[in-house]
Each structure stands twice: as C-alpha cells, then as structure tokens.
C-alpha cells in the first residue's frame, strides 16, 4: 500500500508544495532501476524495483565518480509546471513548462518512467519494457453504483465487492471495511468512512511477521507518522530495508549453517556406531586363542566348529575357512584383531577431527539462534533494534569471510557465491584455460566480457534447478569487472553453456572460440 493511488495523491500534494516551478538540473542513474532527478532544492529518487517501488524526495544525494548514466536530456533546463495523479491509478504525471510530461508508472513489477512529447512516448527509463512505448495514461475503472451492495461480513466477500467499485482496493481496504462493519456500519457507510480516513495526514507503519507494511489507516501494532507523507515514506523505506537485510541475512545464514551441522552430526553419529560395534562385538583375538587351544579337535575343510568358550559359558560356534588348516584359521582371527585395533585408532582419530568441526558448526548455529527470529523482530518507533541489526551485519560478514577463506583454500580461482550458486573467476590466461577446460563441467554456464580481454567466469550448475536471473546478472557483473572494460558504465557480457566453447589449434592461453552465445548488458561490479 506504500504506493497505492491514495498514497500518490498525498505525495503529489507534497511534491507540488516542494518542487512546483523548480528547474531540472540533471537526470541520472547510478544504481540499477533507480532514476534520480536533480532539482533546485533537492533530488527526487524514483525506484522501479520489485517488490519495492519508491518515489521519495531527498535533500542530498551522493553522485558517484563513475558508472553514472545521464538520462532524459530533453528535460534538462525545463521547469516543473504540474504534478498530478491519474484518477484511480498508480500513475503520477510531472508536467514541464515546455509541454513535455514525465509519466511515473508505479506498477510494482511493471514500474517505469516515460517521457511524453506531443502525446507520444519518446524515451523510456526501463528499455526492456517495450510495451511502454505505446503507453498512454488513462483513468482506472471506478463504478460508484456498486457502493450500495451489501456483501457478507467476511473479508473475501468484502474484497470482491470493493473490487467491483475499483481494482485499486486491496486486502487492507477489505480488512478495514470489515472492521467498520463489525462496529455496526453498513458496507456503504464503512466505504465512505474509509474514504475520509485515507485523507488523514497521519500514516502508519507496522510489521506483520515477514513484512513491513505502510498503511493509510490505523492498526493495533506499529506506529503513526504525523509529520507528512514524505517523512512517512522515508521512514517506511528505512524500516523496510532494515528488515529485508536482517531477514535475508538470517535466512541465508540459517541455510548455510544448517548444512555443515547436519553433515557433521550424521558423520559423527556414524563413527560412534562403528566404534561402538567394534568395541562390543566379539574380540577376534579371543576366537584365535580358542582355536589355538583346540587345534586337535579340528580338521581341514571344516566351515565351522563348536568349541568350549573359556571366556564365557558353554560352547561357541566359530566360522572357518575350509581352504585353511586349523592353525591358519587361528592366525586369520589374529590378523582380524590387528586390523580391528588399527581401524579403531583410525576411527577415533577421525571422530575427534569431525567432533571439532561439529563443535564449531554447533557454536555458529547457537550464535545464530541467539538472534531474534525475523518473525519476532519488533518494530520500535521509526526503526528496529539498531544494536541487533548491527550485530547481525557483523556476524554475517564474519561468516562470509570464513566461507571465502575456505573457498580460496579449496580452489585456485577467485570464488564467489550467490543464492547458493558457486561462481568461479579465472586469475590469468592459463588459469582461465584450466578453469574452462579442466574444472568446468559441460553444462556449467560460461561467461566472458564481449570483444575484450578478461577473465573466464563459470557458474557451477545445480542439477534440476533453473538458473535464477539474479545469479546470471551477478556473474556477468563479475565478468565485466574482471575485464579491460571494468571502468565502463555498461558492458556487454556473452554467456553460453561450457560445452559450446572450444580451443582451436594455435590459440594462445585464455583464447577460445564460442559456437553459440547470448549477451547481457551489465554494470561492472565486484560485490
């Protein structure tokens, strides 16, 4: 709801008061899916991210020295003459004094910024959304005749009735409508009450288990922000990213630390069982002694023999090798005893080694469990517990450092991880060849900056799992960074399964031929 139609109405009013009549000095992007518009009194940050789109004014913005792309040159020097919201839509219009219009379509996964001139779209921020070249803002559906309906007093029925009026209404509106209906109001009365509530200049931020929510009406948990929509959105964004970072770190660590913990527990238990079995099974040396004491009672060719057990009670049946004479059968049991002793020594040494690793894994796991689970993390006034957030960052970085050190010791390549996928980067020409042709499997994904010298990059595939786009993009950014074009704003990176690259006769180290390729454009970023 942070970018609901009604939220945009509040924000448009605030932006008119802040920016109307101001000149646009620059328009740039230095972070993926974020557009920054510089005005006389500040900056307007427009985030076309999923799942959090945002449109937030800030007083200061740090412009990077490189990897900055200047955009929408047609609007530089123009002044803002209008800021409005399309009726019953999540679209804001920023009109300029020369007749052009910036269209800010805040549609979550479909968010984009477009420049319109004389009724035609002439520029897009997100070039991949080609359908936006034909976009024309128009009012959303609104059917006031359905306000008089009387749905059942349950959230699903109320939501269905609200969406007949307009698709802009979501579950939060349905829950609030049900709240008012439970207090004795009709559906129509509850609807009109909410229409007044959403005009209130007080906004509410709450946390519900795995989500931080921005609301236009009160809730039992959370807090209200009374100093305007801009402050409310800034606070919400801060809290949202605080929680997302904490939650992502917690989940990542949980998955990462559970794996060695389960592995070492299983191995340690296996050693315990084997050692217990060896220590409590009948000692082969005793059987050898019994055989040696009764050589006269045995003959060649016997498969077993029953003899008095002078270590216990009664007789004991002992298996024999019919190909051996009685004395050699006894010697075979003595050899088993020596092997058993050696195996016990080896297993106990291995168990001690695994025990140390298990203790370290349990210590790490217990340290993680000492942190508050994300679902129980409390949202205090304007923030989460900053000390706990800080400690989580420290712990997460320590674990990353340990994992990187282990990986460096394991492989002769630069190693990275993304969402459970291992990514390897060659260090030099010969190392590239070794990575691509000796280490990589045929179905691993291979990447390289296009038409320029650079490191080979390999993503180790996970059987039966499609490669996430975010992992591909991250690996491509590494390929761009470890190339001669690392200082460019955008770099084309080709990628293909390893089986489609080959070495031709006479090729120098590091050079390959690619039979099939796809290309992705990325910023050269290392982390």
N, C-alpha and C positions, 0 to 999 in steps of 0.2 A: 504493500500500500504506500510505500515511500514515494512512488511515482504514479499515484492514482490521479485521475482527472482533477479531483478536488485539491489534491496537493499542488498540482501545477497552477491552479487558479490562485492559491495563496502565494506561490513563488513568483508568478508573473507580476502580481501587485508589488511585491517587494523589489523585484528587479526593475520595474518601471521607476520606482522611487529612487533607486540606486544608480541606474545607468541611462535613463532616457536622456537623449541629447548628447551623449558622450561619443567621442571618436574612437574608432577601432584602430589600434596601433599595429598589432600583429596578430597572426593566427598560425598556430604551430602544433606539432605533435612530437613528443619525445618518448612517450610511453604508448605501447600498443593499445588501440581502441580508445585513446583519450585525446580529445581536441581541447586546446587552450586558446581562448580569445582574450587578448590583452586590450584593456580599455583605459581611459584616463585615470580612473580611481581604483583600478584593481584588475582582477582576472576572473574569467568565467570558465570553470572546468566542466567539460561535457564528457562523461564516461559512457561509452557504448559497450560496456562489459556485460557478460552474463555470469551469475544471475543478478548482479547489482549494477543497474544503470544509475547514473547520477548527473545532476546539474547543480553545481554548487559554486557560488561566488567566494573568492578568497582575496585577501588584501595583498598577499605576497606569493610569488611563485619563483622557484629557482630554475633558471634556464640552463640546461647543460651546455657544455662547450662543443660536444659532437653528438652525432646521431639525432639531430633535430631536423624535422622536415617542415618547411614552411608551406602552408596551405591557403586556399581561397584568396589568392592575391587580388581578386576583383573587389573585395570588401575593404581593403586597407584604405584608410583615409575617409571612409564614409562614417556617418553618424547614425546612432540608433534613433529611429522615429516612432517605433511601435513595438510593444511586447504584448502578445495576447495568446489565448489558448483556444484551440478549436473545440467547439461545443461537443461535449460528451466523447471526447477523445483524449489520448495521452500524447498530444502534439502541441508544441509551443511554436509560435511564429515570431521571429525577430525581424521587424521591418526596418529597412535602411532608407536614408534620405534620398538615395538615387533611384528608388523604386524596386531594388532587389530585395529578396527576402531569404533569410536563413530559416529553414524548416528543421526543427529539432524533434525528431520522431523517437519518443522514449518508449519503445515497444519491447523492452527486455531483449530477447534473442534477436529481434528484428530492429533494434535501435540503430539510428543513423542520423547524420547531419547532411542536409542537402542545401545547395544554393539555387534559388529560383530567380530567373530573369524573364520578364515578359511572359509569364505563365509556363515557362519551360525550365526543367531541371538542367543546369549547365555544369554542376560539379557535385560529386559525392565524396563524403569522408571515407566511408567503407566501400571501396570499389567492388568488393566481392558480391555485394547485394545489387546485382544488375537490374532486378525488377524495380528498384527505386528510381531508375531513370524515367519511368513513366508515372511516378507517384504524384498525386495531387491531393492536398489536404482537403478533407470534407468532413462535415459534422457526423458524429456517430449516431446510431439509432437511439431514439427516445420516444416512448409510447406512454404518455401520461394517462391514457384511457384505462390502462391496466392497474392503476394505483388503487382502484376501488375493489379489487379482488380480495377475497378472504381465504387465504391458504391455511392449511393445517398448521398447528403450532409446533412444528418441528423444523430444524434448520434446513434440511434438504428441500422441503416444500416451500419454505420462505425464499430460499435462494432461487428456486425455479421461478417463483412469482416476481422476484426482483429483476431477474434477467429478462423477463418479458418486457419490463419497463425499459431497461437498457443493459447491454452486456457489460457495462463498466462496473456493475455491482458484483462483489466477490463474497467469500465466506465471512469476512469480517463484518460486512454490512448485514449479512444474514444473521450472524450471532447477535449483533447489536439490536436488530429489529426484533428478534425473539426475546431479548432482554426486556424491551419496552412492552411487548405483547404480554409477557408474563406478569408485568406490573399492572395489567388491566386495559391497555390501549388496543385499539383495533389496528389492523395492518396499515390502513391509510394514516391513522394518527401516528403510528410508530415511524412510518416513512417520512412524514413531514417533520417530526421531531428530529430525526437524523439529519435532514436537510438543513436544519438550523444548527445542529451540533457541529457539522463539518465546517461551518463558517467561523467557529471559535478560533481565536489566535493562539490557543494553547494546544500543543501537540504532545503525543505520548509515545514513549519508548519502553518496550518490555522485552523480556526473554522468555521463550517457551521451549524448554528442553533444548532442541538443536537449532533454534532460530532466534535471531534478534529481530523484533518487529517494530515498524514505525506505524503509529495509528493516529487516526483523526478524532477519535473519541476515547473516553477514559477506560481504564482497565484496572482490575484489582491489583495486579503486580506491575512493577516498573515505576516510572516517574514521568511527570509532565515537564515540558519546556515552555516557559512563558515569555521568553524574550525574542519571539519571532520565528518564522519559518526557516530563515537562513541558519540561525543558530541551532534550530532543531535538527535540520538535515545534516549539518556539520557534526553535531553530537551523535546522531544516528550512525553516520558513516564511520566515525571513530570507533564506536562501540561494536559495530558490525565487523569491522576488520580486526579489532582486538579479539573478538570471539572466534572468527574464522581462523585466524592464525593459531590461537590456542587449541581449538578443536582439531585442526588439521595436524598440528604437531603431536597432539595426544594420540590421535588415531594412527598416525604414521609410526610413532614410537611403539604403540601397543602391538601393531603388526610386526614391526621389526624385532622387538624384544621377545615376543612370544615364540618366534621361530627357533632361535637357539635354545631357549628354555625348554621347549617340548623335545627338541632333538637330544639335548644333553640328559634330560630326565629319562628318556627312553633308553639311551645308550648306557647310562649309569645303572638303571634297573636291570638291563640285560647282563651287565658284568656281575651285578650282585647275584643274580640267579645262577649264572655259570659257576661263580666261585663257590656259592653255597652247595651246588650239586657236586662239584669236585671234592669239597671238604667233607661231605656227608655220605657220598657213595662209598661202597666197599673199597678199601685200600688194596690196589693190585699187588703191593708188596706182601700183604698177608696171604693172598692167594698163592703167590710164588712160594712162600715158606711152607704152606700146607702141601703143595705139590712136591717140593723137595723132600719133605718128611715122609712122603708116601710113594716114592718112585717105584718101589717093589709092587705096589698094588695097581699099576697102570701098564697098558700095552700100547704099542704103536698102532695108529689107525683109529683110536677112540675119538668120538666127537664131544664127549663129556664124561665126567666121572663124579661120583658122590663119595665124599671123604669126611672123616670126623673133623669138626670145626673146633680146633683148640683155642680159638679166640672168642668163641661163643658157645652156644648149646646145640647139641645134635649134629646132624650131618649138613654139609653144604654141597650143592651141585655146581661144578666148575666146568665152563666150556673149554674145549681143547681144539687145537688144530690137528686134524688127523694126519696131516703130512709131516708133523714133527714128532720126535720121540719125547718121552715124559720130561727129560731134563731140559730140552729146548723149549718145551711149553712153559716150564717154570721160568726160564730165562726171558721168555716173551713177556710174562707178567712183571718181571723186574724192570724191563725196559719201559713198559707202560707206566710203572711207578715213577721212573725218572722223568718221562715225558709229562706226566701229571704234575710233578713238582715244578718243572720248568714253566708249564702253562700257567700254574697258579701264580708264580712270581711275575710272569708277563702280564696276566690279567689284573693283578693287584696294582702293578705299576701303571697300567693303562687306566684303571679305575681311579687311581689317585689323580692322574692328569685330567681325566674327564671331570672328576669331582671339583677340581679348581675352576674349570671352565663353567661348571654348573653353578658353583657358588657365585662367580662373577655375574652370570646370567640372572640368578635369583636376586642378587643385590641390585642390579639395574632394574629388574622388574618391580622390586619392592620400592625403589626410589620413585618409579613412575606412579605406583599405586598411592604413594603419599600425596600426590597432586589431586586436586578436586577433579572429579569426572566432569567433562564438559556439560553434561545434562544438569549437574548440580551447581555449576558455577553461577554465583549470584551477581546480578547486575545492580551495582550501587548507583548512587547519584552521579550521573554523567560518565560513569566508567565501570569497568570491572576492577577486581583487586589488582592493582598495579604491581604489587610485590610478587603475587603468584604468576602474573603474566611474565614478569622479568625472569623469575626462576625457571619457568618453562622454557623461555628462549635460551637461557644458559645451558640447561640440561640437554635441549635439542641440539645445540651447536656442539656440545661435548660428544654426544653420541655420533653426530655426523663426522666429527674429526676422527674418532676412533674407527669408524667404518671406513673412512677414506684411507687411513693408515693401513688397515688390514688389506684393503683392495690394492694399495700401492705395493705392498709386500707380496701380494698374490700374483699380480700381472705386471709385465714390463711396459705397460701402456698407461696413458692418462685414463683414469676411470671416473665415471660419474654415475649417478643413479637418478631416476625419475619415475615416480609412481610404481616402484618395484622392478623397473626395467634397468638392466645394466647397459651402459654406453661406454665404448672404448674409443680412444683417440690416439692415433699414431704420433710418435715424437719426432721422427725424421724419415727420410726416404726409405731406408732399409727397414726400419721399424714399421712403416706403412705396408710394405710388401708382406712382412711377416704377419701383421695383423689381418690383412685381407685374404692372404692365400694359405696361411698355415693355421691361424687361430679361428677365423670366422667360419661358421657353417654356411652351407649353400643358401639356406633360407633366411639367414640374418640380413637385416637391411643395411645397405652400404650407402654412405653419403660423402659428398665432396663439393667444395665451392666450385662453381662452374667457371671454366676457362681461366683458371688462375692456380698458381701453386698453393698447396695447402695440405693439411693432414687428412688422412683417410679416417672416417668415422664409421663405427659399426654398432648397430643396436642388436643386442642378443635377443632373439625372438623367444616368446613363451608359447609353448605348444598349445594349440587350441584356443588362443586368445587373440582377438584382433588388436592391432597396434593403435593405441589412442593417439588422436591428432596432436595432443599436447606434448606427447613424448617425441613424436616426429619433429615437431616445431623446435623443441629444446635441443635435440640432436643437431638439427640444421643450424641453429644459432651457434652451437659449438664448432661445427664445420666452418661457418663463416668467420668466427672469431680466430680460429687457428688456421688462417689463410692470409694471403697477401692483401686481401680486401677488408681486413678487420676494422679499418677506420672509416669505411663507407657507411652511409645511413641504412641502405638496404642492399642485400647480397643475394643473388640467385644461387641456390644450392640444389644440385641434382641428387636424386636418390633412386635406388633400384635394389632388388634382391642381389645378394652377393654372387649368385650363380650367373648373373648377366655381365660380370666384369671379367676380363681376361688379360693375360700378359702376352704381348706379341714378341716375336724373336727380335732381339736387339734393343728392346725398350730399356731405358735406364731405370735404376731403382726408383720406386714410387710412381712410375708412369704406368697407366693401364688404359685399355680400350673398353668402352661401355657400349653394350649392344642395345640395351633398352633403358630409357630413363624418364623420370618425371622431374619437375622443377618446382621448388617452393621459394618464395621471397621472404627473407627474414632479416631481423636486425642482428648484427654480430655481438652476441652477449655470452659471457662465460658462465655466469651463475644466475 
